Amino acid sequence: MSNIVTHAELVRRITEQVARQIGDEVAQPQAAPGGQKPRASYDAQASVRAEAEGRCQIFTYPTADRDLKHGFIPIGVSARHCHVSPSQVEILFGKGAQLTPMKPLKQPGQFAANETVSIIGPRGRVIERVRILGPARNETQVEISLTDCIYLGVDAPVRASGDHHDTPGILIVGPKGHLAVDRGVIRANRHIHLHTTEAATLGLKDQDRVMVKIDGDKPVIFYDVQIRVSEKFSQEIHIDTDDANAVGLEDGAVAQIIFKAEDITVCGCKH
């Protein structure tokens, strides 16, 4: 009987063993199999992972030329979030409440607010701590991924921001009140923000559609990416977390707009 180990003790021993192994790996990095260099952390500008793993690079331009005039755009990964009106802020957070900036976003004047809400789908499932983006807007809009839709039981279509026709609603819950909105839940389409001068540099105009190539663990070409042009915008492509996770990239990576057939080449290494 003395040899019996309780579940709690077993968990403790396994935890200590894993912690020691992790500590050893950090202290003594192991060489990659086959004498290759250890896997590098992701660097979108240089496609380090592709080089370290011996696979082809998909970008046809050298790092020094990966700029706007060659069609390279920073990537912003858009996590689930919502937009609400000033009056709805008061319903959710109390009379006189206003959105307070937590951090600025890439688009001028826009920010991630300190305020968060919970959203509840028709199945009764809840996603908590959904960030509100500011400043407040005229209409409610909830932007979620397909993964979120499946979990919540919401059939949200792919839409451009502000296009709410045939979109479902959802329950939004704050610390002081709730909103039962009957529409406005979308999966945001892939789109690129460009200032008017940046669009002119690329020869693009508002509402154009382009193909975009993105490097990562699983490189990809995205089709039907919407161009949005305004004097209030700054160059950035927006994709959601499902897209970003599928490619295997991090916020701050770059994408290449495809302008000619050579840009579609599978290999930028000229092998």
PAZAPA-4460 file (N, C-alpha, C; in steps of 0.05 Angstrom, whole numbers, plus 32768, in hexadecimal, padded with zeros to 4 digits):
% residues 271
    n_x    n_y    n_z   ca_x   ca_y   ca_z    c_x    c_y    c_z   seq   type   mol
   8011   7FE8   8000   8000   8000   8000   8011   8019   8000     1      M     A
   8029   8017   800B   803A   802F   800D   8044   8038   7FF2     2      S     A
   8042   8026   7FDD   804C   802D   7FC3   8037   803C   7FB2     3      N     A
   801F   803E   7FBC   8009   804C   7FAD   800F   806A   7FAD     4      I     A
   800D   8076   7F96   8012   8093   7F93   7FF7   80A1   7F8D     5      V     A
   7FF0   80B5   7F9C   7FD7   80C3   7F97   7FD9   80D3   7F7D     6      T     A
   7FC1   80DA   7F73   7FC0   80E9   7F5A   7FCE   8104   7F5D     7      H     A
   7FCA   8111   7F74   7FD7   812B   7F79   7FF5   8129   7F78     8      A     A
   8000   8113   7F85   801C   810F   7F86   8027   8109   7F6A     9      E     A
   8018   80FA   7F5A   8021   80F3   7F3F   8023   810D   7F2E    10      L     A
   800F   811E   7F30   800F   8137   7F21   8027   8148   7F29    11      V     A
   802D   8149   7F44   8043   8158   7F4E   805D   814E   7F42    12      R     A
   8061   8134   7F42   807A   8128   7F37   807E   812E   7F19    13      R     A
   8068   812A   7F0B   8069   812F   7EEE   806F   814C   7EE8    14      I     A
   8063   815E   7EF7   8068   817B   7EF3   8085   8182   7EF9    15      T     A
   8090   8177   7F0E   80AC   817C   7F14   80BF   8171   7EFF    16      E     A
   80B8   8159   7EF5   80C9   814D   7EE0   80C9   815E   7EC6    17      Q     A
   80B1   8166   7EBE   80AE   8177   7EA6   80BD   8191   7EA9    18      V     A
   80BA   819D   7EC1   80C8   81B7   7EC6   80E6   81B4   7EC4    19      A     A
   80F1   819D   7ECE   810E   8199   7ECC   8116   8195   7EAF    20      R     A
   8106   8187   7EA0   810D   8182   7E84   810D   819C   7E74    21      Q     A
   80F9   81AD   7E79   80F7   81C7   7E6C   810F   81D8   7E73    22      I     A
   8116   81D8   7E8D   812D   81E7   7E95   8147   81DE   7E88    23      G     A
   814A   81C4   7E85   8162   81B9   7E78   8163   81C1   7E5B    24      D     A
   814C   81C0   7E4D   814B   81C7   7E30   8152   81E4   7E2C    25      E     A
   8148   81F5   7E3E   814E   8212   7E3C   816B   8218   7E41    26      V     A
   8176   820A   7E55   8192   820F   7E5C   81A5   8203   7E47    27      A     A
   819E   81ED   7E3A   81B0   81E0   7E27   81A0   81DA   7E0D    28      Q     A
   819E   81EE   7DFB   8190   81EA   7DE2   819C   81D3   7DD2    29      P     A
   818A   81C2   7DC8   8193   81AA   7DB9   8195   81B1   7D9B    30      Q     A
   81A9   81A6   7D8D   81AB   81A9   7D70   8194   819B   7D63    31      A     A
   818B   81A7   7D4C   8176   819B   7D3D   817F   8181   7D30    32      A     A
   816D   816F   7D2A   8175   8155   7D1D   8184   815A   7D03    33      P     A
   8196   8148   7CFD   81A4   814A   7CE4   81BA   815F   7CE3    34      G     A
   81C1   816A   7CFA   81D6   817E   7CFB   81CD   819A   7CF2    35      G     A
   81B2   819E   7CEF   81A8   81B8   7CE7   81AA   81CB   7CFF    36      Q     A
   81A7   81E4   7CF9   81A6   81F8   7D0E   818C   81F4   7D1E    37      K     A
   818B   81FB   7D38   8172   81FA   7D47   815D   820C   7D3A    38      P     A
   8144   8203   7D3C   812E   8213   7D30   812E   822F   7D3B    39      R     A
   812D   8242   7D29   812E   825F   7D31   8111   8268   7D37    40      A     A
   810F   827D   7D47   80F6   8289   7D4C   80ED   8297   7D32    41      S     A
   80D3   829C   7D2F   80C8   82A6   7D16   80CF   82C3   7D12    42      Y     A
   80DA   82C9   7CFB   80E1   82E4   7CF2   80D5   82E8   7CD7    43      D     A
   80BE   82F6   7CD5   80B0   82F9   7CBC   80C0   8306   7CA6    44      A     A
   80D1   8319   7CAE   80E1   8327   7C9B   80F5   8315   7C8C    45      Q     A
   8100   8302   7C9A   8115   82F2   7C8E   810D   82D5   7C88    46      A     A
   80F4   82CE   7C8F   80EB   82B2   7C8C   80FF   829F   7C99    47      S     A
   8107   82A4   7CB1   811C   8295   7CBF   8114   8277   7CC1    48      V     A
   80FA   8273   7CC7   80F2   8257   7CCA   80F6   8247   7CB1    49      R     A
   80EF   8253   7C9A   80F3   8245   7C80   8110   823E   7C7D    50      A     A
   8122   8251   7C82   813F   824D   7C7F   8149   8237   7C92    51      E     A
   8140   823A   7CAB   814A   8227   7CC0   8141   820B   7CBB    52      A     A
   8129   8208   7CAF   811E   81ED   7CAB   8125   81E2   7C8F    53      E     A
   8133   81F2   7C7F   813C   81E8   7C65   8126   81E7   7C50    54      G     A
   810F   81F6   7C55   80FA   81F7   7C41   80FC   8211   7C31    55      R     A
   80EE   8212   7C1B   80F0   8229   7C0A   80E2   8241   7C16    56      C     A
   80ED   8259   7C10   80E0   8271   7C18   80CB   8279   7C03    57      Q     A
   80B4   8284   7C0B   809F   828A   7BF8   80A1   82A7   7BEE    58      I     A
   80B0   82B8   7BFC   80B2   82D4   7BF3   80C8   82D6   7BDD    59      F     A
   80C1   82E3   7BC7   80D3   82E5   7BB0   80E6   82FD   7BB2    60      T     A
   80E2   830E   7BC6   80F3   8325   7BCA   8105   8321   7BE2    61      Y     A
   811E   832B   7BE0   8130   8329   7BF8   8125   833B   7C0E    62      P     A
   812F   8336   7C26   8124   8345   7C3D   8125   8363   7C3A    63      T     A
   813B   836D   7C2F   813E   838A   7C2C   8129   8397   7C1A    64      A     A
   811C   8387   7C08   8108   8392   7BF6   80EC   838C   7BFF    65      D     A
   80E8   8382   7C17   80CD   837B   7C20   80C1   8394   7C2C    66      R     A
   80B8   83A6   7C1B   80AD   83C0   7C23   8093   83C5   7C14    67      D     A
   8087   83DC   7C19   806D   83E2   7C0E   806D   83E2   7BEF    68      L     A
   8082   83EE   7BE4   8082   83F0   7BC6   8084   83D5   7BB8    69      K     A
   808D   83C0   7BC7   808D   83A5   7BBC   8075   8395   7BC6    70      H     A
   8062   83A2   7BD3   8049   8395   7BDB   8049   8387   7BF5    71      G     A
   805D   838D   7C07   805E   8381   7C21   804F   8392   7C36    72      F     A
   803E   8385   7C45   802C   8392   7C58   802E   8385   7C73    73      I     A
   8030   8394   7C89   802F   8388   7CA4   8015   8379   7CA8    74      P     A
   8016   8364   7CB8   7FFE   8354   7CBF   7FF5   835B   7CDB    75      I     A
   7FDB   8360   7CDD   7FCF   8363   7CF8   7FBC   834C   7CFC    76      G     A
   7FC1   833C   7D11   7FAF   8326   7D18   7F99   8330   7D2A    77      V     A
   7F80   832E   7D20   7F69   8339   7D2E   7F5B   8324   7D3E    78      S     A
   7F5F   8326   7D58   7F51   8313   7D6B   7F33   831B   7D6D    79      A     A
   7F23   830A   7D78   7F07   8310   7D7C   7F04   832A   7D8B    80      R     A
   7EF0   833B   7D83   7EEC   8354   7D90   7ED0   835F   7D88    81      H     A
   7EC8   8375   7D94   7EAF   8380   7D8C   7EB0   839F   7D8C    82      C     A
   7E9D   83AB   7D7E   7E9A   83C8   7D7D   7E7E   83CE   7D87    83      H     A
   7E7C   83E3   7D98   7E62   83EB   7DA2   7E5F   8409   7DA1    84      V     A
   7E47   8413   7DA4   7E41   842F   7DA3   7E45   843C   7DBE    85      S     A
   7E46   8457   7DC0   7E49   8464   7DDA   7E33   845D   7DEE    86      P     A
   7E1A   845C   7DE4   7E04   8455   7DF6   7E06   8438   7E00    87      S     A
   7E10   8426   7DEF   7E13   840B   7DF7   7E2A   8407   7E0B    88      Q     A
   7E3E   8418   7E09   7E53   8417   7E1E   7E47   841D   7E39    89      V     A
   7E35   842F   7E3B   7E28   8436   7E54   7E16   841F   7E5E    90      E     A
   7E08   8411   7E4B   7DF8   83FA   7E53   7E09   83E4   7E5F    91      I     A
   7E20   83DF   7E52   7E32   83C9   7E5B   7E42   83CF   7E73    92      L     A
   7E4A   83E9   7E76   7E5D   83F0   7E8B   7E54   8405   7E9F    93      F     A
   7E3B   840E   7E9C   7E30   8421   7EAF   7E2D   843D   7EA3    94      G     A
   7E1B   844D   7EAF   7E15   8468   7EA6   7E2F   8479   7EA7    95      K     A
   7E34   8487   7E91   7E4B   8498   7E8F   7E64   848B   7E87    96      G     A
   7E64   8470   7E83   7E7C   8461   7E7C   7E85   8468   7E60    97      A     A
   7E9F   8468   7E5C   7EAB   846C   7E42   7EC1   8457   7E3E    98      Q     A
   7EC8   8451   7E25   7EDE   843F   7E20   7EF8   844C   7E27    99      L     A
   7F09   843D   7E34   7F24   8448   7E3C   7F3A   8438   7E2E   100      T     A
   7F4C   8446   7E20   7F61   8438   7E10   7F74   8427   7E21   101      P     A
   7F78   840F   7E18   7F8C   83FE   7E24   7FA6   83FF   7E14   102      M     A
   7FA4   83FE   7DF9   7FBB   8401   7DE8   7FB2   840A   7DCC   103      K     A
   7FC2   8419   7DBE   7FBA   8422   7DA3   7FBC   840C   7D8F   104      P     A
   7FAC   840D   7D7A   7FAE   83FA   7D64   7FBD   8407   7D4D   105      L     A
   7FC4   83F7   7D39   7FD3   8401   7D23   7FC4   8417   7D13   106      K     A
   7FA9   8413   7D11   7F9A   8427   7D03   7F97   8440   7D14   107      Q     A
   7F9E   8458   7D09   7F9E   8471   7D19   7F84   8476   7D27   108      P     A
   7F86   847D   7D40   7F6E   8485   7D50   7F5F   846E   7D5C   109      G     A
   7F66   8455   7D54   7F58   843E   7D5F   7F67   8431   7D76   110      Q     A
   7F59   8425   7D88   7F66   8419   7D9F   7F57   8401   7DAA   111      F     A
   7F66   83EF   7DB7   7F5B   83DA   7DC7   7F54   83E5   7DE2   112      A     A
   7F3A   83E2   7DEA   7F31   83EE   7E04   7F37   83DB   7E1B   113      A     A
   7F38   83E6   7E33   7F3A   83D6   7E4B   7F21   83C6   7E50   114      N     A
   7F0B   83D0   7E45   7EF1   83C3   7E4A   7EED   83A9   7E3A   115      E     A
   7EE4   8394   7E47   7EDE   837B   7E3A   7EC2   8372   7E41   116      T     A
   7EB7   8360   7E31   7E9C   8355   7E35   7E9D   8337   7E31   117      V     A
   7E87   832B   7E38   7E83   830E   7E31   7E6E   830D   7E1B   118      S     A
   7E71   82F9   7E09   7E5D   82F5   7DF4   7E51   82D9   7DF8   119      I     A
   7E37   82D7   7DF4   7E29   82BD   7DF9   7E19   82B6   7DE0   120      I     A
   7E1E   829E   7DD6   7E10   8294   7DBE   7DF7   8286   7DC4   121      G     A
   7DE8   827D   7DB0   7DCE   8270   7DB4   7DD0   8255   7DC3   122      P     A
   7DE8   8249   7DC4   7DEB   8230   7DD3   7DF0   8235   7DF1   123      R     A
   7DF2   824F   7DF8   7DF7   8255   7E14   7E15   8255   7E1B   124      G     A
   7E26   8250   7E07   7E42   8251   7E0B   7E4D   826D   7E0C   125      R     A
   7E61   8272   7E1D   7E6B   828D   7E22   7E88   828F   7E1A   126      V     A
   7E8F   82A6   7E0D   7EAB   82AD   7E0A   7EAF   82C7   7E1A   127      I     A
   7EC1   82C6   7E2D   7EC6   82DD   7E3F   7EDD   82EE   7E35   128      E     A
   7EDE   8306   7E41   7EF4   8319   7E3C   7EF9   831F   7E1F   129      R     A
   7EE2   8325   7E11   7EE4   832E   7DF5   7EE9   834C   7DF6   130      V     A
   7EFF   8354   7DE9   7F08   8370   7DEA   7EF6   8382   7DD9   131      R     A
   7EF0   8399   7DE3   7EE2   83AE   7DD4   7EF8   83C0   7DC7   132      I     A
   7EF4   83C6   7DAE   7F06   83D9   7DA0   7EF9   83F4   7D9E   133      L     A
   7F09   8409   7DA2   7EFF   8424   7DA1   7F0B   8434   7D8A   134      G     A
   7F01   844C   7D86   7EEB   8458   7D94   7ED0   844B   7D8E   135      P     A
   7EBB   8452   7D9E   7EA1   8447   7D9A   7E96   844D   7D7E   136      A     A
   7E86   843B   7D73   7E7B   843E   7D59   7E5D   8442   7D5A   137      R     A
   7E51   8446   7D43   7E34   844A   7D42   7E25   842F   7D43   138      N     A
   7E31   841A   7D39   7E23   8400   7D39   7E34   83EA   7D48   139      E     A
   7E25   83D7   7D53   7E32   83C1   7D60   7E3D   83AD   7D4C   140      T     A
   7E56   83A4   7D50   7E61   8390   7D3F   7E73   837D   7D50   141      Q     A
   7E6E   8363   7D4D   7E7E   834F   7D5C   7E8D   833F   7D47   142      V     A
   7EA8   833F   7D49   7EB8   8331   7D36   7EC5   8318   7D43   143      E     A
   7EBF   8301   7D39   7EC9   82E8   7D44   7ED3   82D6   7D2E   144      I     A
   7EE1   82C1   7D35   7EEC   82AE   7D22   7ED8   8297   7D1D   145      S     A
   7EDE   8286   7D09   7ECD   826F   7D04   7ECE   825C   7D1C   146      L     A
   7EE6   8259   7D29   7EE8   8249   7D41   7ED5   8252   7D57   147      T     A
   7ED4   826D   7D5A   7EC1   8278   7D6E   7EA4   8272   7D66   148      D     A
   7E9E   8274   7D4C   7E83   826F   7D43   7E7A   8253   7D4A   149      C     A
   7E8C   8240   7D45   7E85   8224   7D4B   7E80   8220   7D69   150      I     A
   7E91   822C   7D79   7E8E   8229   7D96   7E74   8236   7DA0   151      Y     A
   7E6E   824E   7D96   7E56   825C   7D9F   7E3D   8252   7D92   152      L     A
   7E3F   8245   7D7B   7E26   823D   7D6C   7E1B   8254   7D5C   153      G     A
   7E2C   8266   7D52   7E24   827D   7D43   7E2D   827A   7D26   154      V     A
   7E1B   827E   7D13   7E22   827B   7CF7   7E28   8297   7CEB   155      D     A
   7E3F   82A1   7CF2   7E47   82BC   7CE9   7E54   82BB   7CCD   156      A     A
   7E4A   82CB   7CBA   7E56   82CB   7CA0   7E6F   82DC   7C9E   157      P     A
   7E7E   82D8   7C88   7E95   82E9   7C83   7E8B   8303   7C77   158      V     A
   7E92   8319   7C84   7E88   8333   7C7B   7E9E   8348   7C7E   159      R     A
   7E9C   835D   7C6E   7EAC   8375   7C72   7EA1   8384   7C8A   160      A     A
   7EB2   8392   7C98   7EAA   83A1   7CAF   7E93   83B4   7CA8   161      S     A
   7E7E   83B4   7CB8   7E67   83C5   7CB3   7E51   83B9   7CA2   162      G     A
   7E56   83A2   7C96   7E42   8394   7C85   7E34   8380   7C97   163      D     A
   7E1C   8387   7CA0   7E0F   8376   7CB4   7DF6   8368   7CA8   164      H     A
   7DF2   8368   7C8E   7DDA   835B   7C83   7DDD   833D   7C87   165      H     A
   7DC6   8331   7C8F   7DC5   8314   7C94   7DDA   830A   7CA8   166      D     A
   7DDF   831A   7CBC   7DF1   8311   7CD1   7DE2   830B   7CEA   167      T     A
   7DEC   82F8   7CFB   7DDE   82F1   7D13   7DE3   8305   7D2A   168      P     A
   7DD4   8302   7D3F   7DD9   8312   7D57   7DE6   8301   7D6D   169      G     A
   7DE9   830E   7D84   7DF6   8300   7D9A   7DF0   8310   7DB4   170      I     A
   7DF5   8303   7DCB   7DF1   8311   7DE4   7E0C   831B   7DEE   171      L     A
   7E0E   8335   7DF4   7E27   8341   7DFE   7E22   8349   7E1B   172      I     A
   7E33   8340   7E2C   7E2F   8344   7E49   7E47   8353   7E55   173      V     A
   7E41   8369   7E62   7E54   8379   7E70   7E50   8378   7E8E   174      G     A
   7E60   8386   7E9E   7E5E   8385   7EBB   7E45   8393   7EC5   175      P     A
   7E39   83A5   7EB5   7E22   83B4   7EBF   7E08   83AF   7EAF   176      K     A
   7E0A   83A0   7E99   7DF2   839B   7E89   7DF9   838A   7E71   177      G     A
   7DE5   8386   7E61   7DE9   8375   7E49   7DDA   8380   7E31   178      H     A
   7DE3   8376   7E19   7DD7   837E   7E00   7DCF   8364   7DF1   179      L     A
   7DB6   8363   7DE8   7DAE   834D   7DD7   7DAC   8358   7DBA   180      A     A
   7DC2   8357   7DAB   7DC2   8362   7D90   7DB7   834D   7D7C   181      V     A
   7DA8   8356   7D69   7D9B   8344   7D56   7DAB   8340   7D3C   182      D     A
   7DC2   834F   7D39   7DD3   834B   7D22   7DEE   8357   7D28   183      R     A
   7E01   8354   7D15   7E1B   8360   7D18   7E32   834E   7D1F   184      G     A
   7E2C   8333   7D21   7E42   8320   7D27   7E4D   8317   7D0C   185      V     A
   7E67   831B   7D08   7E73   8314   7CEE   7E8E   8306   7CF2   186      I     A
   7E97   82F8   7CDD   7EB3   82F0   7CDA   7EBF   8304   7CC6   187      R     A
   7ED0   8315   7CD0   7EDA   832B   7CBF   7EEA   8320   7CA7   188      A     A
   7EE4   832B   7C8F   7EF3   8323   7C77   7F10   832B   7C7A   189      N     A
   7F21   831E   7C6B   7F3D   8327   7C6A   7F3E   8341   7C5A   190      R     A
   7F4C   8354   7C66   7F4D   836F   7C59   7F67   837D   7C5F   191      H     A
   7F6E   8390   7C4E   7F86   83A0   7C51   7F7F   83BD   7C54   192      I     A
   7F88   83CA   7C69   7F85   83E6   7C6D   7F9D   83F5   7C5F   193      H     A
   7F96   8409   7C50   7FAB   8419   7C43   7FA4   8437   7C45   194      L     A
   7FB8   8447   7C4B   7FB4   8464   7C48   7FB3   846A   7C2A   195      H     A
   7FA6   8481   7C24   7FA3   8488   7C07   7FBE   8489   7BF9   196      T     A
   7FD3   8493   7C06   7FED   8495   7BFA   7FF9   8479   7BF6   197      T     A
   7FF4   8467   7C09   7FFF   844B   7C07   7FF1   843C   7BF0   198      E     A
   7FD6   8441   7BEE   7FC7   8434   7BD8   7FD2   843E   7BBD   199      A     A
   7FD8   8458   7BBB   7FE2   8463   7BA2   7FFD   8456   7B9B   200      A     A
   800E   8452   7BB0   8028   8445   7BAB   8025   8429   7B9F   201      T     A
   8010   841B   7BA7   800B   8400   7B9E   7FF9   83FE   7B85   202      L     A
   7FEE   8415   7B7D   7FDB   8415   7B67   7FC1   8408   7B6D   203      G     A
   7FB8   840A   7B86   7F9F   83FD   7B8F   7F8B   8412   7B97   204      L     A
   7F72   840B   7B96   7F5C   841D   7B9F   7F49   840F   7BB2   205      K     A
   7F39   841E   7BBF   7F26   8413   7BD3   7F14   83FF   7BC6   206      D     A
   7F10   83E8   7BD3   7EFF   83D2   7BCB   7F0B   83C0   7BB6   207      Q     A
   7F24   83C4   7BAF   7F32   83B1   7B9E   7F35   8396   7BAD   208      D     A
   7F3A   8381   7B9E   7F3F   8367   7BAA   7F5A   835D   7BA0   209      R     A
   7F6A   8351   7BB2   7F84   8348   7BAC   7F89   832C   7BB8   210      V     A
   7F9E   831F   7BAF   7FA8   8306   7BBB   7FC1   830E   7BCC   211      M     A
   7FC4   8300   7BE2   7FD9   8306   7BF5   7FE8   82EC   7BFD   212      V     A
   8002   82EE   7BFE   8012   82D7   7C05   801E   82DC   7C21   213      K     A
   801D   82C8   7C32   8027   82CB   7C4E   8038   82B3   7C55   214      I     A
   804F   82B9   7C61   8062   82A4   7C69   805C   829C   7C86   215      D     A
   8063   8284   7C8D   805F   827A   7CA8   8066   825D   7CA9   216      G     A
   805E   824F   7CBE   8063   8232   7CBF   8055   8224   7CA8   217      D     A
   803D   822E   7CA0   802E   8223   7C89   8027   823A   7C77   218      K     A
   803A   8242   7C65   8035   8259   7C53   801C   8256   7C43   219      P     A
   8010   826D   7C3C   7FF6   826C   7C2F   7FF2   8285   7C1D   220      V     A
   7FE0   8282   7C0A   7FD7   8299   7BFA   7FB9   829C   7BFF   221      I     A
   7FB2   82B4   7C08   7F96   82BB   7C0D   7F8A   82CA   7BF5   222      F     A
   7F72   82C2   7BED   7F65   82CF   7BD6   7F4F   82E2   7BE0   223      Y     A
   7F47   82F4   7BCE   7F30   8306   7BD3   7F34   8317   7BEC   224      D     A
   7F4C   8322   7BEF   7F52   8334   7C05   7F49   8350   7BFD   225      V     A
   7F38   835C   7C0D   7F2D   8376   7C07   7F40   838D   7C0D   226      Q     A
   7F41   83A0   7BFC   7F51   83B8   7C00   7F3F   83CE   7C0B   227      I     A
   7F47   83DB   7C21   7F38   83F1   7C2D   7F4B   8409   7C2F   228      R     A
   7F43   841F   7C22   7F54   8436   7C20   7F47   844E   7C2D   229      V     A
   7F56   845C   7C3E   7F4D   8474   7C4B   7F64   8485   7C55   230      S     A
   7F60   849F   7C58   7F75   84B0   7C63   7F79   84AA   7C81   231      E     A
   7F66   849B   7C8D   7F68   8494   7CA9   7F76   8479   7CAE   232      K     A
   7F7D   846B   7C99   7F89   8451   7C9B   7FA7   8451   7C9A   233      F     A
   7FB3   843B   7CA3   7FD0   8436   7CA0   7FD3   8419   7C97   234      S     A
   7FE7   8414   7C87   7FEA   83FA   7C7A   7FEB   83E3   7C8E   235      Q     A
   7FD9   83D0   7C8A   7FD7   83B8   7C9B   7FC2   83A5   7C8F   236      E     A
   7FC9   838C   7C8E   7FB5   8377   7C86   7FAA   836B   7CA0   237      I     A
   7F90   8368   7CA1   7F83   835C   7CB8   7F79   8340   7CB1   238      H     A
   7F82   832C   7CC1   7F77   8311   7CBF   7F70   8308   7CDC   239      I     A
   7F5D   82F5   7CDE   7F55   82ED   7CF9   7F68   82D7   7D04   240      D     A
   7F62   82CF   7D1C   7F74   82BC   7D2A   7F74   82A0   7D1D   241      T     A
   7F5D   8298   7D11   7F5D   827F   7D03   7F70   827F   7CEB   242      D     A
   7F70   8294   7CDC   7F83   8296   7CC5   7F9F   8297   7CCF   243      D     A
   7FA5   82A7   7CE4   7FC0   82AA   7CEE   7FCA   8290   7CF9   244      A     A
   7FBA   8281   7D08   7FC2   8268   7D13   7FC7   8253   7CFE   245      N     A
   7FB7   8254   7CE8   7FBA   8240   7CD3   7FD5   8244   7CC5   246      A     A
   7FDD   825D   7CC2   7FF7   8263   7CB5   800E   825E   7CC8   247      V     A
   8009   8264   7CE1   801E   8261   7CF5   802F   827A   7CF7   248      G     A
   8023   8291   7CFA   8032   82AA   7CFC   802A   82B9   7D15   249      L     A
   8038   82CF   7D19   8033   82E0   7D30   802D   82FC   7D27   250      E     A
   801F   830C   7D38   8019   8327   7D31   8034   8336   7D2C   251      D     A
   8034   8346   7D17   804D   8354   7D10   805A   8348   7CF7   252      G     A
   8050   8332   7CED   805B   8326   7CD4   8053   8337   7CBC   253      A     A
   805D   832F   7CA4   8057   833E   7C8C   804A   832C   7C77   254      V     A
   803A   8338   7C66   802E   832A   7C4F   8036   8337   7C36   255      A     A
   8035   8328   7C20   803C   8333   7C06   8024   8333   7BF3   256      Q     A
   801C   834B   7BE9   8007   834C   7BD5   8012   8342   7BBB   257      I     A
   8002   8331   7BAE   800B   8325   7B95   8002   8337   7B7D   258      I     A
   8015   8341   7B6F   800F   8352   7B58   8015   8345   7B3D   259      F     A
   8026   8331   7B3D   802E   8325   7B23   8032   8307   7B27   260      K     A
   8033   82F9   7B11   8034   82DB   7B12   804C   82D1   7B21   261      A     A
   8063   82DF   7B1E   807B   82D6   7B2C   8078   82D5   7B4A   262      E     A
   8066   82E7   7B55   8062   82E8   7B72   8054   82CF   7B7D   263      D     A
   8047   82C0   7B6B   8038   82A8   7B74   804B   8290   7B76   264      I     A
   8063   8292   7B6D   8076   827C   7B6D   8077   826F   7B89   265      T     A
   8078   8255   7B89   8079   8246   7BA2   8093   824C   7BB1   266      V     A
   80A9   8250   7BA2   80C3   8252   7BAD   80D0   826D   7BA6   267      C     A
   80D9   827B   7BBB   80E7   8294   7BB6   8106   8290   7BB8   268      G     A
   810E   8277   7BBB   812B   8271   7BBE   8139   826D   7BA4   269      C     A
   8129   826B   7B8E   8135   8267   7B73   8144   824C   7B71   270      K     A
   813A   8237   7B80   8147   821D   7B7F   8141   8210   7B64   271      H     A
***
